[in-house]
Amino acid sequence: MFVQFTGADRTATAVNAAQVTFISQVTEGTRIRFGEGRAVTVVEPLPEVMEKLNHTLSFPDT
């Protein structure tokens, strides 16, 4: 499932919650990392990112 955040450049950013491998707090907001060295920085604070991703992953596949 995809979750929408606001990128550091203020554009809409969609993240596939199932592909997230690491999340860290940075000066600009929160960095969300994926496999193969890919990452995106969003302006939402770490707790909000965790809440959105966990909520999305808690729904069973339909």
SVG drawing of the C-alpha trace seen along z (x, -y; Angstrom):
<svg xmlns="http://www.w3.org/2000/svg" viewBox="-10 -23 33 33">
<polyline fill="none" stroke="black" stroke-width="0.4" points="0.0,0.0 1.1,-3.5 1.3,-6.3 1.5,-10.0 4.0,-12.4 5.3,-15.8 8.8,-15.7 11.6,-18.1 11.1,-20.1 7.3,-20.4 6.1,-18.0 3.7,-15.1 5.7,-11.9 4.1,-8.4 5.9,-5.7 5.2,-1.9 5.1,-1.0 6.1,2.6 9.5,1.6 10.7,-0.6 13.8,0.8 15.0,-2.0 13.6,-5.3 15.7,-8.1 15.2,-11.6 17.2,-14.3 17.4,-18.1 14.9,-18.4 12.4,-16.0 12.5,-12.2 14.5,-10.1 12.8,-6.9 15.2,-4.3 14.4,-1.5 16.6,1.3 19.4,0.7 20.5,-2.6 17.3,-4.5 15.9,-7.1 13.5,-10.0 13.4,-12.8 9.9,-14.0 9.0,-17.0 6.7,-15.0 8.3,-14.2 9.5,-10.7 6.5,-9.7 4.0,-10.7 5.8,-8.7 5.9,-5.7 2.2,-6.0 1.2,-6.3 3.4,-3.4 2.4,-1.1 -1.3,-1.9 -1.0,-1.1 0.8,2.2 -1.7,3.4 -4.5,3.8 -4.7,7.3 -4.3,7.7 -7.7,7.8"/>
</svg>
